[in-house]
């Protein structure tokens, strides 16, 4: 019977007993078990590292999403606040324009009222011409054309009166 030596040579004439073969197989099996347990340890460590990497990447994704959503919220808030500021500025400009128009209207009304009072006062005084009083004073008409105002003044007056009517209709001007 020939057997193979660990060196790979064929040895003849050596007889191996069953117990020796079993011992050698047992020794090899225990070495294989040691190697397998080492491989299992390495595999579990690799799996743990893989799981840790996945958890870290998921955590990084969550953090990135939170940052992105908070950045979007901040941008939306900034846009909203800018829009509010612009609308406030527009409202303030409208209010100033309205106040300016009201003051213009009051000025024109006071001038017209003064002129009317002056006309009434001059109409009440009898004209001394020696001929006597020639007729009654006609009813006053607010037309600027009859007063003799220039076309520019008439256009300005129409704008003021139109604004006055608009303010009255909106309830912003009393009187």
PyMOL commands that set and color helices and strands:
alter all, ss='L'
color gray80, all
select helices_A, chain A and resi 18-124+144-147+151-170
alter helices_A, ss='H'
color red, helices_A
select strands_A, chain A and resi 2-4+10-12
alter strands_A, ss='S'
color yellow, strands_A
deselect
rebuild
show_as cartoon
